[in-house]
């Protein structure tokens, strides 16, 4: 099941790609630790292609078919210790949804600012089987676009920004 983005139009896609290219140029692009080091460039190409004309579902399928994810990675535990663990079964989906949505929201933040709006509104763009009750309470809430943009540029998710507990994909995004 794919996200239903309310403003995934050509102008938005151009802003998404421009944000990606800016991160690449400034060497600030966060590539998830699940992606094999030797496949970072491949992943970036796949991400750019999805931002230009695809969806998060297309990106997920390409990630799976290219086999660019690690089998195991180093997990940094909350207590500061590390452990080598298996990459989750849902890694391709989580990676694709997270990165595509992050760049979509960055574009929406830019659109909001260009319209002299300081806030955007959270909505559920994808129905999920097991979304958390905490995420329901965020639907319809305003978010400050400047602060959200800073968080997204650090590679953080909307869920992290909203201080939702870790869990399944929430299906949340924003609109102007």
Buried (B, 14 or more C-beta within 10 A) or exposed (E): EEBEBBBBEEEBBEBBBBBBEEBEEEEEBEBBEBBBEEBBEBBBEBBBBBBEEBBBBBBBBBBBEBEBBBEEBEEEEEEEEEEEEEBEEEBBBBBBBBBBBBBBBBBBBBBBBEEEEEBBBBBBBBEBEEBBEBBEEBBEBEBBBEEBBEBBBEBBBBBEBBEBEEEBBBBBBBBB
